[in-house]
Amino acid sequence: MLNFLKQHAEAYGNPLWGLSGPHDAPTYDQSPNSNSLCKDEGSWESTYGDFFLYWYAKQLITYGDYLLSLAASTFSDTRVQDDTTWNGHVKCIPAT
């Protein structure tokens, strides 16, 4: 994945941005606003933040497409029964 970031940074014209992800991003066990990346007026609103978040969103979409294609090929012969009903006049319906 870091190789894709490096390629994107080089194409963007700033190869140094491809050496790692954001230096101020929280780790997986920290809340999103525990570091300066995600806070109001944090580094996500910078030129680098725009660059990185565009790249990251594109990676997520690409991976999602890949997973959906795997699911489609895996379950292509599986019949799905839809037995849900919808009450349009109710504002909130709990999951069942």
C-alpha positions in Angstrom: 0.0 0.0 0.0 2.9 2.3 0.7 4.1 1.8 -2.8 0.8 3.1 -4.1 1.1 6.1 -1.9 4.6 6.7 -3.2 3.4 6.5 -6.8 0.5 8.9 -6.1 2.9 11.4 -4.4 5.3 11.3 -7.4 2.4 11.8 -9.8 1.2 14.7 -7.6 4.6 16.3 -7.8 5.7 15.9 -4.2 7.5 12.6 -3.8 8.4 13.2 -0.1 4.7 12.8 0.7 4.9 9.2 -0.4 7.3 8.1 2.3 4.7 7.5 5.0 1.2 8.3 6.1 0.2 11.3 8.2 2.6 11.8 11.1 -0.2 13.1 13.3 -2.8 10.4 12.7 -4.1 8.6 15.8 -3.3 4.9 16.2 -6.0 2.3 16.0 -6.7 2.4 19.7 -6.9 6.2 20.0 -10.0 8.4 19.4 -10.0 10.2 16.1 -9.5 13.7 17.6 -6.7 12.6 20.1 -4.2 13.9 17.6 -4.1 17.0 15.4 -5.1 15.2 12.1 -8.8 15.1 12.7 -9.4 18.1 15.0 -11.1 21.2 13.8 -8.6 23.1 11.6 -6.3 20.0 11.8 -3.9 18.9 9.2 -6.6 17.1 7.3 -7.5 20.6 6.0 -4.0 21.2 4.6 -2.8 20.6 1.1 -1.1 17.4 2.4 -4.4 16.4 4.1 -6.3 16.9 0.8 -3.6 14.8 -1.0 -3.6 12.0 1.5 -7.4 11.8 2.1 -8.1 11.7 -1.7 -5.6 8.9 -2.1 -6.9 7.0 1.0 -10.6 7.3 -0.2 -9.6 6.0 -3.6 -7.8 3.0 -1.9 -10.9 2.2 0.1 -13.2 2.4 -3.0 -10.8 0.1 -4.9 -10.7 -2.4 -2.1 -14.5 -2.3 -1.7 -14.9 -2.9 -5.4 -12.6 -5.9 -5.1 -14.5 -7.3 -2.2 -17.8 -6.9 -4.0 -16.5 -8.6 -7.1 -15.3 -11.5 -4.9 -18.7 -11.7 -3.2 -20.5 -11.6 -6.6 -18.4 -14.4 -8.0 -18.7 -16.5 -4.8 -22.5 -16.1 -4.4 -23.4 -15.9 -8.1 -25.4 -19.1 -8.0 -27.0 -18.4 -4.6 -30.6 -17.4 -4.5 -31.5 -14.7 -1.9 -34.9 -14.7 -0.4 -36.2 -11.2 0.4 -38.9 -11.5 3.1 -38.6 -7.9 4.4 -41.6 -5.6 4.5 -41.6 -1.9 4.8 -44.1 0.2 6.6 -43.7 3.6 4.9 -45.8 5.4 7.5 -43.5 4.6 10.4 -40.6 6.9 11.0 -38.3 4.5 12.7 -38.2 0.7 12.4 -35.8 -1.3 14.6 -33.7 -4.0 13.0 -35.2 -7.5 13.3 
